[in-house]
Amino acid sequence: MESRLRAIAEADGRPYTLIRAFFDEGDRMDSLRSSLLEQKVLDIAIGGSAVEELSAEELAGRGA
């Protein structure tokens, strides 16, 4: 969480303390946490996936 907040502050050109205070309000920190978790899940799912390129004939031969 801290590294993401620092990256946001750096990208936005604002002080870390200001960004941290913004996310500490309401449920913004929970939203950021959910977003980071979602990104990690996608990274794992995509990272473990393999793409196989098939011709139309090969695809037809598989019964798809």
C-alpha positions in Angstrom: 0.0 0.0 0.0 2.7 2.4 1.0 4.7 1.9 -2.3 1.5 2.5 -4.3 0.7 5.7 -2.4 4.3 6.9 -3.0 4.0 6.1 -6.7 0.7 8.0 -6.9 2.3 11.0 -5.1 5.3 11.0 -7.4 3.2 10.6 -10.6 0.8 13.4 -9.4 3.7 15.7 -8.3 2.2 16.1 -4.9 3.6 15.5 -1.4 3.2 11.9 -0.1 1.6 13.3 3.1 -1.2 15.0 1.1 -1.9 11.8 -1.0 -1.9 9.7 2.2 -4.3 12.1 3.9 -6.6 12.0 0.9 -6.7 8.2 0.9 -7.2 8.0 4.7 -10.6 9.8 4.3 -13.7 7.7 3.9 -13.3 4.4 2.3 -10.7 5.5 -0.2 -8.0 3.3 1.3 -10.3 0.3 1.1 -10.9 1.1 -2.5 -7.2 1.3 -3.2 -6.6 -2.0 -1.4 -9.3 -3.7 -3.5 -7.9 -2.3 -6.7 -4.4 -3.5 -5.8 -5.7 -7.0 -4.9 -7.7 -7.1 -8.2 -4.5 -6.2 -10.1 -2.5 -8.9 -8.3 -5.2 -11.5 -9.2 -5.1 -10.5 -12.8 -1.3 -10.6 -12.9 -1.3 -14.1 -11.5 -4.1 -15.3 -13.9 -2.4 -13.8 -16.9 1.1 -14.9 -15.9 0.0 -18.5 -15.6 -1.8 -18.5 -18.9 -0.4 -19.9 -22.1 -1.5 -18.8 -25.6 -1.4 -21.3 -28.3 -1.9 -20.2 -31.9 -3.8 -22.6 -34.1 -4.7 -22.6 -37.8 -8.4 -22.9 -38.7 -7.7 -26.5 -39.7 -6.1 -27.4 -36.4 -9.0 -25.8 -34.5 -11.5 -27.7 -36.6 -9.6 -30.9 -35.8 -10.1 -30.3 -32.1 -13.8 -30.2 -32.5 -14.1 -26.6 -31.3 
